[in-house]
Amino acid sequence: MISFRRSSDIFKPDSGATAFFVSILVWGIGVGCFAATMNNFLSEIHDLNAVERGWLEFFREMPGLALVFILALLYRVSDWRIMRLGTIVSIIGVSLLMLPAGKFAVIGIIMIWSLGEHLVMPVRNAIAMQVARPENAGQSLGTLSGAMHFGHVLGSMMVAGVFWGSTRLLNITDRVVIYDSVWVMIFIMLAISLVCTFAPNAPTQASRRSRLYFRRKFWKFYALELFYGARKQIFMTFAPYVLIRVYGFDTATMALLLGVCATVNIFMAPLVGRLTDRIGYRRVMIYDTVILFFVCLLYGFAGELFAPALVVAVLCANFLLDSVISTSALATNLYAKIISDNQSELTSTLSTGISINHLISVLAAPLGGWVWSHYGVGVLFASAAVMAVFNSLFAMTIPKTDAGAQGNSSK
């Protein structure tokens, strides 16, 4: 993150930059708390099996799939107001989690939370560039990323502390009470984030909304987004659920593990970016999915390959490695940049990629749950490993590019 001494050189005066980044930091804490808690909540309180977890993810991703159309309807609304709207929607979602609810109601509630989260996602990038001086937009986006990652770390650590303190120090045995305390904590964080968005000098303009954009020259990019969407969904949905349902990871352990992953990625994400600049996006795509092949096999068969005393350590290391290599998705975006003719085309292409990504995510979640239920977790992750092989083979068809000149053109 940047130093405060240079903030006046990077951000426009009276732009609301300080309020915005405080809002993002606190928002990140709330989202980090939610992510660290949700899978254990679904397993412990509602006993969702693999099929039900897959279908929940289907509905959770629906707002992301519809996002481009929702933002089109809000084309006259400023980015700050959309961020407020998204925060309010998520506040409603987390508030409803405090009420007694069955499985179907919980799916609807999480869908409300997800709608708010997805509304905030694109506009926070736009606002980060609005509050920055034109020549420092990149640094502002970097600060945004750092604030989000740091917030996730704090949120995960707070959840670990709540569950450890509640069970070990206060001897609270009612898990619902502990989860409700986390929902209250998230409510407070999001309320603070919302208040920060009412900065008096906040820009009032609406950004140009990205549109769906299909061109033949981007077909390999679209295919890579399909691969990444399926890979992302399996990691987000089923990797944590394997640790929880098969190996018994409790909420405090999962929160601590997610916090470690977020901490490591604060430093690893820039290193992956520099590595991509050095060796080229094509090689990163290939090596990434080669590593992913072994990661998937460990998720599926660690219990059979390692002694019980080593399984937990192996799975934690595997989860961390999976989290790190997921940052290599930036290589796909760089490939799109190289073959785009201008910034407008790139922006629209990346927006289309997000929609494709969400489409395959929506389909992969229930399918993955069905495979787990009928054939076992080993077959699910073996299938993911095979998909990783095909991803590597497909990446090899992308034209080689001089890593040092990849910012200009491809060979």
C-alpha positions in Angstrom: 0.0 0.0 0.0 1.1 3.6 -0.5 2.5 5.9 2.2 0.3 8.6 3.6 3.0 11.2 2.8 2.5 10.8 -0.9 -1.3 10.4 -0.9 -1.8 14.1 -2.0 0.4 13.3 -5.1 -1.6 10.3 -6.0 -5.2 11.3 -5.3 -7.2 14.3 -6.4 -7.8 16.9 -3.6 -11.2 16.8 -2.0 -12.2 13.7 -4.0 -13.4 11.6 -1.0 -10.4 9.2 -1.4 -9.8 8.8 2.3 -13.4 8.0 3.0 -13.5 5.6 0.1 -10.5 3.6 1.2 -11.7 3.4 4.8 -15.0 2.2 3.5 -13.3 -0.5 1.4 -11.1 -1.6 4.2 -14.1 -2.0 6.6 -16.1 -3.6 3.8 -13.2 -6.1 3.3 -13.3 -7.0 7.0 -17.0 -7.7 6.7 -16.6 -9.8 3.6 -13.6 -11.6 5.1 -15.8 -12.5 8.2 -18.5 -13.8 5.9 -16.2 -15.9 3.8 -14.5 -17.4 6.8 -17.8 -18.4 8.4 -20.2 -19.4 5.7 -19.1 -22.9 4.8 -19.0 -24.1 8.4 -22.4 -22.4 9.0 -24.0 -24.3 6.2 -22.5 -27.6 7.3 -22.9 -27.3 11.1 -26.2 -25.4 11.4 -28.1 -26.5 8.2 -26.2 -29.8 7.4 -26.1 -29.1 3.7 -24.7 -32.1 1.8 -22.6 -31.8 -1.4 -25.6 -31.6 -3.7 -27.3 -29.0 -1.7 -24.1 -27.0 -1.4 -23.7 -27.1 -5.2 -27.2 -25.8 -5.7 -26.8 -23.1 -3.2 -23.8 -21.9 -5.1 -25.9 -22.0 -8.3 -28.2 -19.4 -6.8 -25.4 -17.4 -5.1 -23.7 -16.9 -8.5 -26.9 -15.8 -10.3 -26.5 -12.1 -9.3 -23.0 -12.2 -10.9 -24.4 -13.6 -14.1 -27.1 -10.9 -14.2 -24.8 -8.1 -13.1 -24.2 -6.7 -16.6 -27.9 -6.3 -17.1 -28.5 -4.8 -13.6 -25.8 -2.2 -14.2 -27.3 -1.4 -17.6 -30.6 -0.5 -15.8 -28.6 1.7 -13.4 -26.6 3.5 -16.2 -27.6 6.9 -14.9 -26.8 6.2 -11.2 -23.4 7.3 -9.9 -20.8 4.7 -8.9 -20.9 5.9 -5.3 -24.6 5.4 -5.1 -24.4 2.0 -6.5 -21.8 1.1 -3.9 -24.2 2.4 -1.2 -27.0 0.4 -2.7 -24.9 -2.8 -2.8 -23.8 -2.3 0.8 -27.4 -1.8 2.0 -28.5 -4.9 0.1 -25.7 -6.9 1.8 -26.7 -5.4 5.2 -30.2 -6.7 4.7 -28.9 -10.1 3.8 -26.7 -10.5 6.8 -29.4 -9.2 9.1 -31.8 -11.9 7.8 -29.3 -14.5 8.8 -29.9 -13.7 12.4 -33.5 -15.0 12.0 -34.4 -18.7 12.3 -34.6 -20.1 8.8 -34.7 -23.3 6.9 -32.5 -24.4 4.1 -34.5 -22.8 1.3 -34.8 -19.6 3.1 -31.1 -19.5 3.8 -30.4 -19.9 0.1 -32.6 -16.9 -0.6 -30.9 -14.9 2.1 -27.4 -15.7 0.8 -28.6 -14.7 -2.7 -29.5 -11.3 -1.3 -26.1 -10.9 0.3 -24.5 -12.0 -3.0 -26.4 -9.4 -5.0 -25.1 -6.6 -2.8 -21.5 -8.0 -2.9 -21.7 -8.2 -6.7 -23.0 -4.7 -7.0 -20.0 -3.3 -5.1 -17.4 -5.4 -7.1 -17.2 -3.4 -10.4 -17.9 0.1 -9.1 -15.2 0.1 -6.5 -12.6 -0.2 -9.3 -14.2 2.7 -11.1 -14.3 4.8 -8.0 -10.6 4.0 -7.2 -9.7 5.5 -10.6 -12.1 8.5 -10.2 -10.5 9.6 -7.0 -6.9 9.3 -8.4 -5.0 11.7 -10.5 -5.1 10.4 -14.1 -1.5 9.4 -14.1 -1.8 7.4 -10.9 -4.9 5.3 -11.5 -2.8 2.1 -11.3 -1.4 3.0 -7.9 -4.9 3.7 -6.7 -6.1 0.3 -7.9 -3.1 -1.3 -6.1 -4.1 0.5 -2.9 -7.7 -0.8 -3.4 -6.4 -4.4 -3.8 -4.2 -4.0 -0.7 -7.1 -2.6 1.4 -9.3 -5.5 0.4 -6.7 -8.2 1.1 -5.9 -6.6 4.5 -9.6 -6.4 5.3 -9.9 -10.1 4.5 -7.0 -11.0 6.8 -8.5 -9.0 9.7 -12.0 -10.5 9.1 -10.7 -14.0 9.1 -8.6 -13.4 12.2 -11.6 -11.9 14.0 -13.8 -14.9 13.2 -11.1 -17.3 14.5 -10.9 -15.2 17.6 -14.6 -15.2 18.2 -15.0 -18.9 17.8 -11.9 -19.7 19.8 -12.8 -17.3 22.6 -16.5 -18.4 22.7 -15.7 -22.1 22.9 -12.5 -22.1 24.9 -12.8 -19.1 27.2 -16.6 -18.5 27.6 -17.6 -22.2 27.2 -20.5 -21.3 24.9 -21.9 -24.5 23.4 -24.8 -23.1 21.3 -23.2 -22.7 17.9 -26.1 -20.6 16.7 -25.3 -18.0 19.3 -21.7 -17.8 18.1 -22.7 -17.5 14.5 -25.2 -14.8 15.3 -22.4 -12.8 17.0 -20.5 -13.0 13.7 -23.5 -11.7 11.8 -23.8 -8.8 14.2 -20.1 -8.1 13.8 -20.5 -8.1 10.0 -23.6 -5.8 10.3 -21.5 -3.3 12.2 -18.6 -3.4 9.7 -21.0 -2.9 6.7 -22.8 -0.1 8.5 -19.5 1.7 9.1 -18.6 1.1 5.4 -21.9 2.6 4.3 -21.5 5.7 6.4 -18.1 6.3 4.8 -19.6 6.3 1.4 -21.4 9.6 2.2 -18.2 11.6 1.7 -19.3 15.3 0.9 -16.9 15.5 -2.1 -17.6 12.1 -3.6 -17.8 12.2 -7.4 -21.3 12.0 -8.7 -20.7 10.8 -12.2 -21.6 7.3 -13.5 -18.9 5.3 -15.2 -19.4 4.0 -18.7 -21.0 0.6 -18.1 -19.2 -2.3 -19.8 -21.3 -4.2 -22.3 -21.2 -7.8 -23.6 -18.7 -7.9 -26.5 -18.1 -10.9 -28.7 -15.4 -10.9 -31.4 -13.9 -14.0 -33.1 -10.3 -12.9 -32.2 -11.1 -13.3 -28.5 -12.5 -16.9 -28.7 -9.4 -18.4 -26.9 -9.8 -15.8 -24.2 -13.5 -16.8 -23.8 -12.5 -20.5 -23.6 -9.9 -19.7 -21.0 -12.5 -17.9 -18.9 -14.7 -21.0 -19.1 -11.8 -23.1 -17.7 -11.1 -20.5 -15.0 -14.8 -20.2 -14.0 -15.1 -24.0 -13.5 -11.8 -24.0 -11.6 -12.7 -21.1 -9.4 -16.1 -22.7 -8.5 -14.6 -26.0 -7.5 -12.0 -24.2 -5.3 -14.5 -21.8 -3.7 -17.3 -24.3 -3.2 -15.9 -27.8 -2.8 -12.3 -27.3 -1.5 -13.4 -25.8 1.8 -16.3 -28.3 2.0 -13.9 -31.2 1.7 -11.9 -29.8 4.6 -15.0 -29.3 6.7 -17.1 -32.4 5.8 -14.4 -35.0 5.2 -11.6 -33.9 7.4 -13.5 -32.1 10.2 -12.0 -28.6 10.0 -13.9 -26.4 12.5 -14.8 -22.7 11.9 -11.8 -21.3 13.8 -9.4 -23.5 11.8 -11.0 -22.5 8.5 -11.0 -18.8 9.4 -7.3 -19.0 10.4 -6.4 -20.9 7.2 -8.3 -18.3 5.1 -6.5 -15.5 7.0 -3.1 -17.0 6.3 -4.0 -17.4 2.6 -5.1 -13.7 2.4 -1.9 -12.6 4.1 0.3 -14.6 1.8 -1.5 -13.3 -1.3 -0.9 -9.7 -0.2 2.8 -10.4 -1.0 2.4 -13.2 -3.6 0.0 -11.5 -6.0 2.5 -8.8 -7.0 5.2 -11.5 -7.3 3.0 -13.5 -9.7 2.4 -10.3 -11.7 6.1 -9.7 -12.0 6.7 -13.3 -12.9 4.1 -13.0 -15.6 5.9 -9.9 -17.0 9.2 -11.8 -17.0 8.3 -15.2 -18.5 5.1 -14.3 -20.4 1.5 -15.0 -19.8 1.5 -18.2 -22.0 4.0 -19.9 -19.7 2.2 -18.8 -16.6 -1.1 -20.3 -17.9 0.6 -23.6 -18.7 2.6 -23.9 -15.4 -0.4 -22.8 -13.4 -2.6 -25.6 -14.6 0.2 -28.2 -14.3 0.4 -27.3 -10.6 -3.4 -27.3 -10.4 -3.4 -31.0 -11.6 -1.5 -32.1 -8.5 -3.5 -29.8 -6.2 -6.7 -31.4 -7.4 -5.4 -34.9 -6.8 -4.4 -34.0 -3.3 -7.8 -32.7 -2.5 -9.3 -36.0 -3.7 -6.9 -38.5 -2.4 -4.8 -37.0 0.4 -6.5 -39.3 2.9 -5.4 -42.3 1.0 -1.9 -41.1 0.1 -0.7 -39.8 3.5 -0.6 -41.0 7.1 -3.4 -39.5 9.3 -0.9 -37.5 11.2 0.2 -35.7 8.0 -3.1 -35.3 6.2 -4.2 -32.1 7.9 -0.8 -30.4 7.3 -0.7 -31.6 3.6 -4.3 -30.3 3.0 -3.5 -26.9 4.6 -0.4 -26.5 2.4 -2.5 -27.6 -0.6 -5.2 -25.1 0.2 -2.6 -22.3 0.5 -1.0 -23.3 -2.8 -4.4 -23.4 -4.5 -5.1 -19.9 -3.2 -1.7 -18.6 -4.5 -2.0 -20.0 -8.0 -5.5 -18.7 -8.3 -3.9 -15.2 -8.6 -2.4 -16.3 -12.0 -5.8 -15.5 -13.6 -4.2 -12.1 -14.3 -2.3 -13.8 -17.1 -5.6 -14.4 -19.0 -6.5 -10.7 -18.6 -3.0 -9.7 -19.9 -3.6 -12.0 -23.0 -6.8 -10.1 -23.6 -5.0 -6.8 -23.4 -2.4 -7.8 -25.9 -4.9 -8.7 -28.6 -7.3 -5.7 -27.9 -7.1 -2.7 -30.2 -7.9 -0.1 -27.5 -8.9 0.4 -23.9 -12.6 0.4 -24.6 -12.4 -3.0 -26.4 -10.4 -4.4 -23.5 -12.9 -3.2 -20.9 -15.8 -4.7 -22.7 -14.0 -7.9 -23.4 -13.1 -8.3 -19.7 -16.7 -7.6 -18.8 -17.8 -10.4 -21.2 -15.2 -12.7 -19.7 -16.7 -12.1 -16.2 -20.1 -13.0 -17.5 -18.8 -16.2 -19.1 -16.9 -17.0 -15.9 -20.1 -16.7 -13.9 -22.1 -18.7 -16.5 -19.8 -21.8 -16.1 -19.7 -21.2 -12.3 -23.5 -21.4 -12.1 -23.4 -24.7 -14.1 -20.3 -26.2 -12.4 -21.6 -25.9 -8.8 -24.6 -28.3 -9.0 -22.8 -30.6 -11.4 -19.9 -30.9 -8.9 -22.2 -31.6 -6.0 -24.0 -34.3 -8.0 -20.6 -36.0 -8.9 -19.5 -35.9 -5.3 -22.8 -37.3 -4.1 -22.9 -40.2 -6.6 -19.2 -41.0 -7.2 -17.3 -39.5 -4.2 -15.0 -36.6 -3.7 -12.1 -38.5 -5.3 -13.9 -38.6 -8.7 -14.9 -35.0 -8.4 -11.3 -33.8 -8.0 -9.9 -36.3 -10.4 -12.3 -34.8 -13.0 -11.0 -31.4 -12.1 -7.4 -32.6 -12.5 -8.3 -33.9 -16.0 -9.8 -30.5 -16.8 -6.5 -28.9 -15.7 -4.6 -31.0 -18.2 -6.9 -29.9 -21.0 -6.5 -26.3 -19.8 -2.7 -26.7 -20.1 -2.9 -28.2 -23.6 -5.2 -25.4 -24.7 -2.9 -22.7 -23.3 -0.1 -24.2 -25.4 -2.1 -23.2 -28.5 -1.7 -19.6 -27.7 1.0 -17.9 -29.8 4.3 -17.5 -28.1 5.1 -13.9 -27.0 8.4 -12.2 -26.1 7.9 -11.7 -22.4 9.8 -8.5 -22.5 7.6 -7.0 -25.2 4.3 -8.5 -24.3 3.0 -5.1 -23.3 3.1 -4.1 -27.0 2.1 -7.0 -29.3 2.1 -10.7 -29.7 4.2 -12.5 -32.2 
